[in-house]
Amino acid sequence: MPPARTARRAITDENAETGTQRLTRAKAAALETTAGDVPKKTLVTKRSATVPSNGTLGNRKRTALGDVSNVGKKESENVEGKKGGLEKPTLAKTAKPAGIQKQPTRTNSTRTVLGQKVANTASSDLKRPASGSGVTGHVTKKRNTSSSKPAKVDVDSDDEDDSENAPPTVNGAKPSGKLERKTSIKRSVPRAHLKPEEDDEYPSLEEVIKDAKDLDTEDLDDPLMVAEYVHEIFDYMKQLEITTQPNPEYMANQGELEWKMRGILVDWLLEVHTRFRLLPETLFLAVNIIDRFLSAKVVQLDRLQLVGVTAMFIASKYEEVLSPHVQNFVHVADEGFSESEILSAERFVLASLNYDLSYPNPMNFLRRISKADNYDIQTRTLGKYLLEIGCLDHRFLKHTPSLVAAAAMYLARLALARGEWDATLSKYAGYTEHEIQPVFKLMVEYLHAPVAHDAFFRKYASKKFMKASIVLRQWAKKWAPKYLDNVQEQPSSGKTPRS
């Protein structure tokens, strides 16, 4: 009997050290051979403490975890016949907005254009017909004939007319498909205005970036910087910014709106954006949603503010971690629109944009260029101010977000005397100094002109933004005649904006 006790203590100590020691039949047979006098009842009792009753081995805590986990609940619900909640989630019921009863008519025409787009992804020339429009195929037809005005649409209406899905007429006759394709190709040549034929003596981007430094190698150890894929990511974003670009001349189709009204709306949204303390990406996406929607639909003047509130509401859902409640947007609009009107307008706007919110934000390009600028905080703050000028001034709509970001960083460095636009900056911006000049001159013109948007000026006149609006306007007053043609001295007005 003493040898049997020794063997039993060895089993207990071995299990106590490991905790999950597996007792196989071979080991049990060996133990029985070694300690022949050990009764089988003792071994059975020991195995039951380690092995569950179903014959499988596992941790002792698994029974307790099984009681708390959701797996058992889902299985019990399926057994009871409650499979409907898992097979058909509630999202499928709300995916069809109330204002899109005639959605199949529009999706048929949309899929034709998208089908051509996907099938010809290997060719960059065949992508260009879809550039300049961030919406569906029938919207491109509206934009090709700016002389004719499509039917008016109420933003919060739940029904759509068939006339919206049909292409606009030119002198009573519908344009042929061949003519429409030629027109869209002619409008969608990206960056054609940057390289005119008479400026062939300027070096190209490939020639300039030969001497550029590779700053991404130092980030190979940082997984958050994704240095292995950063070039492919920004190349894709530059292709995507063409497809999400609005029609720069969409105001010709609006009967009751003007460019000045758009500037007033965006200036008010800037104030709302600052009040809610939202991200910069939310503002740029909201302005892009407004421009793309107005490129697709004709909006009445009394519904323009509803479009702006709805666009900010959609953008905050897309970009923010915690977006403001819809009731907050009702409050900032002075109770001019009800909660149901904003929600109905949200469905209508998203359906008009084909639920495509993949807008390459210009802030991403600005941060990319700031890497070549050694992440200078003052230069980037001035660049943010210049970048938001593109939201207020409609003349920037014909330029891509990456080009506007490059011009903003170029002007910010020039105002702060940070040096020349070298090869490294050209590489990370994607544009040479000559290609930046058209957008650069537009920014200088805006800074030299009198203040047109008070909320925008007051926002960047604070110490939080290093008084960027005051610094850049003082620079433009001194140096604008050097960079602009036929610039006269700015007239002094009795009203001076306060910081």
C-alpha positions in Angstrom: 0.0 0.0 0.0 2.8 2.7 0.6 3.9 2.5 -3.1 0.3 3.2 -4.2 0.1 6.4 -2.1 3.3 7.6 -3.6 2.0 7.2 -7.1 -1.2 9.0 -6.3 0.6 12.0 -4.8 2.7 12.2 -8.0 -0.5 12.5 -10.1 -1.9 15.2 -7.9 1.4 17.3 -7.9 1.7 16.9 -11.7 -1.8 18.2 -12.3 -1.3 21.0 -9.8 1.8 22.3 -11.6 0.4 22.3 -15.1 -3.3 22.7 -14.5 -4.2 21.2 -17.9 -2.2 17.9 -17.9 -4.0 15.5 -20.3 -4.5 12.0 -18.8 -4.6 9.6 -21.7 -5.6 5.9 -21.6 -1.9 4.9 -22.1 -0.9 6.9 -19.0 -3.8 5.4 -17.0 -2.7 1.9 -18.0 0.9 2.7 -17.1 -0.2 3.9 -13.7 -2.3 0.8 -13.1 0.8 -1.3 -14.0 3.0 0.6 -11.6 0.6 0.7 -8.8 -1.3 -2.5 -9.1 -2.9 -2.1 -5.7 -4.5 1.3 -6.4 -8.3 0.8 -6.7 -10.0 1.9 -9.9 -12.4 4.0 -8.0 -9.7 6.4 -7.1 -8.6 6.9 -10.7 -12.1 7.5 -11.9 -12.6 10.1 -9.2 -9.4 11.8 -10.2 -10.3 11.8 -13.9 -13.7 13.3 -13.2 -12.1 16.3 -11.5 -10.1 17.0 -14.7 -12.2 15.6 -17.5 -15.8 16.8 -18.1 -18.6 14.3 -18.3 -18.9 14.6 -22.1 -15.5 13.0 -22.6 -13.7 16.1 -23.8 -11.0 17.9 -21.9 -10.9 21.7 -21.1 -10.4 24.3 -18.5 -12.6 24.2 -15.4 -13.7 27.8 -15.9 -15.2 27.0 -19.3 -18.5 26.1 -17.7 -18.8 29.4 -16.0 -17.8 31.3 -19.1 -20.4 29.4 -21.1 -23.1 30.7 -18.8 -22.1 34.4 -19.4 -21.3 34.3 -23.1 -23.8 35.2 -25.8 -23.2 32.0 -27.7 -25.5 30.0 -25.6 -28.2 32.7 -25.9 -28.1 32.8 -29.7 -28.2 29.0 -29.9 -31.2 28.9 -27.5 -33.0 31.6 -29.6 -32.4 29.6 -32.8 -33.8 26.4 -31.1 -36.9 28.3 -30.0 -37.5 29.4 -33.6 -36.3 33.1 -33.4 -34.1 32.9 -36.5 -35.7 35.9 -38.1 -33.7 38.4 -36.2 -30.4 36.8 -37.4 -31.3 36.1 -41.0 -33.0 39.5 -41.6 -31.4 42.2 -39.5 -33.3 45.4 -38.8 -31.0 47.3 -41.2 -32.6 45.6 -44.2 -35.9 47.2 -43.2 -34.5 50.7 -43.0 -32.3 50.5 -46.0 -35.2 51.7 -48.3 -35.9 55.4 -47.6 -39.4 56.6 -47.9 -38.6 59.0 -50.7 -37.2 56.5 -53.2 -40.2 54.6 -54.5 -39.0 54.8 -58.0 -35.4 53.7 -57.2 -35.3 50.8 -59.8 -35.7 53.3 -62.6 -32.7 55.2 -61.5 -30.5 52.3 -60.6 -31.0 50.7 -64.0 -29.4 53.7 -65.7 -26.8 54.0 -63.0 -25.6 50.4 -63.3 -24.9 50.8 -67.0 -22.4 53.6 -66.3 -20.9 51.8 -63.3 -20.6 48.6 -65.3 -18.5 50.3 -67.9 -16.4 51.9 -65.2 -15.6 48.6 -63.5 -15.0 46.7 -66.7 -12.4 49.2 -68.0 -10.4 49.7 -64.8 -7.2 48.8 -66.6 -7.4 51.8 -68.9 -7.0 55.3 -67.4 -8.4 57.0 -70.4 -11.8 55.2 -70.2 -12.1 56.2 -66.5 -12.2 59.9 -67.5 -15.7 60.1 -68.8 -17.0 59.6 -65.2 -14.7 62.3 -63.8 -16.1 65.6 -62.6 -19.3 63.9 -61.3 -19.7 62.3 -58.0 -23.2 61.1 -58.6 -25.1 58.8 -60.8 -25.2 58.4 -64.6 -28.2 60.6 -65.3 -26.6 63.4 -63.4 -23.7 63.4 -65.9 -26.3 63.9 -68.7 -27.6 67.0 -66.9 -24.2 68.5 -66.5 -23.3 68.1 -70.2 -26.1 70.5 -71.2 -25.8 73.4 -68.9 -28.0 75.5 -71.1 -31.1 73.5 -70.3 -32.5 73.5 -66.7 -33.8 70.3 -65.2 -37.1 70.1 -63.4 -37.2 71.6 -59.9 -37.1 69.2 -57.0 -38.1 69.8 -53.5 -35.4 68.4 -51.1 -37.7 66.9 -48.5 -40.2 65.5 -51.0 -40.8 61.8 -50.8 -41.7 61.3 -54.5 -39.5 61.8 -57.6 -40.7 62.6 -61.0 -39.8 60.6 -64.1 -38.5 63.8 -65.6 -35.5 63.8 -63.2 -34.4 60.4 -64.5 -34.6 61.4 -68.1 -31.8 63.4 -69.8 -32.4 67.1 -70.4 -33.4 68.2 -73.9 -31.5 70.5 -76.2 -33.8 72.5 -78.4 -36.6 70.0 -78.0 -34.4 66.9 -79.0 -32.6 64.5 -76.7 -28.8 64.4 -77.3 -27.5 61.2 -78.7 -25.3 58.9 -76.8 -22.3 59.5 -79.0 -22.5 63.3 -78.5 -22.9 62.8 -74.8 -19.8 60.6 -74.6 -17.7 63.1 -76.5 -18.8 65.9 -74.2 -18.0 64.1 -71.0 -14.6 63.1 -72.3 -13.9 66.7 -73.1 -14.9 67.9 -69.7 -13.1 65.2 -67.7 -9.4 65.6 -68.8 -7.7 65.9 -65.4 -5.1 68.6 -64.8 -5.2 69.7 -68.4 -5.0 73.3 -67.4 -1.8 72.7 -65.5 0.3 71.7 -68.5 -0.6 73.9 -71.5 1.3 73.4 -74.8 3.1 76.7 -74.6 4.7 75.8 -71.2 6.6 72.7 -72.4 9.8 74.3 -71.3 9.0 73.7 -67.7 10.3 70.4 -66.3 7.8 67.6 -65.6 7.1 66.0 -62.2 9.1 62.9 -63.1 12.2 65.0 -63.9 11.9 67.1 -60.7 11.5 64.3 -58.2 14.7 62.5 -59.3 16.6 64.2 -56.6 13.9 63.9 -54.0 14.6 62.3 -50.6 12.7 59.2 -49.5 11.2 60.0 -46.1 9.0 56.9 -45.9 11.9 54.6 -45.0 12.2 56.0 -41.5 8.6 54.9 -40.8 9.0 51.3 -41.8 9.0 50.3 -38.1 5.8 52.1 -37.4 2.8 50.1 -38.5 0.5 53.1 -38.1 2.2 54.9 -40.9 1.8 52.0 -43.4 4.9 53.0 -45.3 4.7 49.8 -47.4 1.4 50.9 -49.0 1.5 54.7 -48.7 2.3 55.4 -52.4 -0.5 53.1 -53.6 -3.0 54.6 -51.2 -2.4 58.2 -52.4 -2.3 57.1 -56.0 -5.7 55.6 -55.5 -7.0 58.8 -53.8 -5.9 60.9 -56.7 -7.9 58.7 -59.0 -10.9 58.8 -56.7 -10.9 62.6 -56.3 -11.7 63.0 -60.0 -14.9 60.8 -59.7 -16.1 62.7 -56.7 -15.6 66.2 -58.1 -18.7 68.2 -58.5 -19.7 70.2 -61.6 -17.9 73.5 -61.4 -20.7 75.2 -63.4 -23.7 73.7 -61.7 -25.1 77.1 -60.7 -26.1 77.7 -64.3 -28.8 75.0 -63.8 -30.1 76.6 -60.6 -33.0 79.0 -61.1 -33.2 80.7 -57.7 -29.6 80.3 -56.4 -26.4 82.2 -56.9 -22.8 81.7 -56.0 -23.0 84.3 -53.3 -25.7 82.4 -51.6 -23.6 79.3 -51.5 -20.8 81.3 -49.9 -23.2 82.6 -47.2 -24.4 79.0 -46.5 -20.8 77.6 -46.2 -19.8 80.5 -44.0 -22.7 79.7 -41.7 -21.8 76.0 -41.7 -18.3 77.0 -40.6 -19.8 78.6 -37.5 -21.9 75.5 -36.8 -18.9 73.4 -37.3 -16.9 75.4 -34.8 -19.8 75.4 -32.3 -20.0 71.6 -32.4 -16.2 71.2 -32.3 -16.2 68.8 -35.2 -13.2 67.5 -37.1 -11.9 69.4 -40.2 -12.7 66.4 -42.3 -16.4 66.8 -41.5 -16.5 70.3 -42.9 -14.8 69.3 -46.2 -17.1 66.3 -46.7 -20.2 68.4 -46.0 -19.2 71.0 -48.6 -18.5 68.2 -51.1 -22.0 66.7 -50.4 -23.6 70.1 -51.0 -21.9 70.7 -54.3 -22.4 67.2 -55.6 -26.1 67.3 -54.7 -26.6 70.7 -56.3 -24.9 69.4 -59.4 -27.6 66.7 -59.5 -30.8 68.4 -58.4 -32.3 71.9 -58.6 -33.1 73.3 -55.2 -35.4 76.2 -54.2 -34.0 79.0 -52.2 -36.0 78.3 -49.1 -34.6 74.8 -49.0 -30.9 75.7 -49.4 -30.3 75.8 -45.7 -32.0 72.4 -45.3 -29.4 71.0 -47.8 -26.6 72.5 -45.8 -27.9 71.2 -42.4 -28.5 67.7 -43.9 -25.0 67.6 -45.5 -23.4 68.5 -42.2 -25.5 65.9 -40.4 -24.5 63.2 -42.9 -20.8 64.2 -42.8 -20.7 64.1 -39.0 -22.1 60.5 -39.1 -19.5 59.5 -41.5 -16.4 61.2 -39.9 -17.1 61.7 -36.2 -16.7 59.2 -33.5 -19.7 60.7 -31.7 -21.9 62.7 -34.0 -24.4 65.4 -32.8 -28.0 64.4 -32.5 -30.4 65.5 -35.1 -32.2 67.6 -32.6 -29.0 69.7 -32.3 -29.2 70.5 -36.0 -32.8 71.5 -35.6 -31.8 73.9 -32.8 -29.0 75.6 -34.8 -31.4 76.1 -37.7 -33.7 78.1 -35.3 -36.4 75.5 -35.5 -36.8 76.3 -39.2 -37.0 72.6 -40.1 -38.4 69.7 -38.1 -36.6 66.5 -37.2 -38.6 64.5 -39.7 -37.8 67.0 -42.5 -34.0 66.6 -41.9 -34.3 62.8 -41.8 -36.3 62.7 -45.0 -33.8 65.1 -46.6 -31.0 62.8 -45.5 -32.5 59.8 -47.3 -33.1 61.9 -50.4 -29.6 63.3 -50.5 -27.9 60.0 -50.0 -30.1 58.4 -52.7 -29.1 61.2 -55.1 -25.4 60.6 -54.5 -25.9 56.9 -54.9 -24.7 56.5 -51.3 -21.1 57.3 -52.4 -19.3 59.2 -49.7 -15.7 58.1 -50.7 -14.4 61.6 -50.9 -10.6 62.0 -50.7 -10.4 64.7 -48.0 -7.9 67.5 -48.7 -6.7 67.3 -45.1 -5.1 63.9 -46.0 -3.1 65.5 -48.7 -2.1 68.4 -46.5 -0.7 66.1 -43.8 1.2 64.1 -46.5 2.9 67.3 -47.7 3.5 68.4 -44.2 5.8 65.3 -43.8 8.2 66.9 -46.3 7.9 70.2 -44.3 9.1 68.4 -41.2 5.6 68.7 -39.7 5.9 72.5 -39.0 2.8 73.4 -36.9 2.7 77.0 -38.0 2.9 76.3 -41.7 0.3 73.6 -41.4 -2.1 76.0 -39.5 -1.8 78.6 -42.2 -2.3 75.8 -44.7 -5.6 74.8 -43.0 -6.9 78.4 -43.4 -6.0 78.5 -47.0 -7.5 75.1 -47.6 -10.9 76.2 -46.2 -10.9 79.1 -48.7 -11.6 76.4 -51.3 -14.8 75.6 -49.5 -16.1 79.2 -49.6 -14.9 80.4 -53.0 -16.6 78.6 -55.9 -13.7 79.1 -58.3 -11.8 76.3 -56.6 -14.4 73.7 -57.6 -12.7 73.0 -60.9 -9.5 72.1 -59.1 -8.9 68.8 -57.4 -8.4 68.6 -53.6 -4.8 67.4 -53.9 -3.9 70.5 -56.0 -5.7 72.9 -53.5 -3.7 71.3 -50.7 -0.4 71.7 -52.5 -1.2 75.3 -53.3 -2.1 76.0 -49.6 1.2 74.6 -48.4 3.1 76.4 -51.1 1.5 79.8 -50.1 1.9 79.1 -46.3 5.6 78.4 -46.8 6.0 81.5 -49.0 4.4 83.7 -46.4 6.5 82.4 -43.6 9.7 82.4 -45.7 10.3 78.6 -45.2 12.4 78.2 -48.4 11.9 77.1 -51.9 9.5 74.4 -53.3 12.2 71.7 -53.6 12.1 68.2 -55.2 11.1 66.5 -51.9 8.0 68.8 -51.5 7.1 68.2 -55.2 7.3 64.5 -54.7 5.1 64.4 -51.6 2.7 67.0 -53.0 2.5 65.4 -56.5 2.8 68.8 -58.2 5.6 71.0 -59.4 5.9 74.7 -58.6 4.6 75.6 -62.1 1.5 73.4 -61.8 0.5 75.1 -58.5 0.5 78.6 -59.9 -3.2 78.8 -61.1 -4.6 77.9 -57.6 -1.9 79.9 -55.9 -3.1 83.1 -57.7 -6.7 82.4 -56.8 -5.7 82.3 -53.1 -3.8 85.5 -53.3 -6.8 87.2 -55.0 -9.1 86.0 -52.2 -6.7 87.3 -49.5 -6.2 90.7 -51.3 -9.9 91.3 -51.7 -12.0 92.7 -48.8 -13.3 90.3 -46.2 -16.5 88.6 -47.5 -17.0 85.9 -44.9 -16.9 87.2 -41.4 -17.4 83.9 -39.5 -14.5 82.4 -41.5 -12.2 85.4 -40.8 -13.1 85.5 -37.1 -12.4 81.8 -36.7 -8.8 82.0 -37.8 -8.2 85.4 -36.2 -8.1 83.8 -32.8 -4.9 82.7 -31.0 -5.9 79.1 -31.3 -5.2 79.3 -35.0 -2.2 81.6 -34.6 -4.1 84.5 -36.2 -3.7 82.9 -39.6 -6.3 85.1 -41.3 -4.6 88.4 -40.1 -1.1 87.2 -40.9 -1.9 86.1 -44.5 -4.0 89.2 -45.3 -1.2 91.5 -44.2 1.2 89.5 -46.4 -1.2 89.7 -49.3 -1.6 93.4 -48.9 2.2 93.8 -49.3 3.1 91.1 -51.9 -0.1 90.6 -54.0 1.0 93.1 -56.7 4.1 91.0 -57.3 2.2 87.8 -58.1 -1.0 89.2 -59.7 -1.5 91.2 -62.8 -3.4 94.5 -62.8 -3.8 94.6 -59.0 -4.7 97.9 -57.5 -4.4 99.1 -54.0 -7.2 97.7 -51.8 -9.7 100.4 -51.0 -10.0 101.3 -47.3 -13.4 100.6 -45.9 -14.8 102.2 -42.7 -15.6 98.8 -41.3 -12.6 96.7 -40.1 -13.2 93.1 -39.1 -12.3 92.5 -35.5 -10.1 89.6 -34.4 
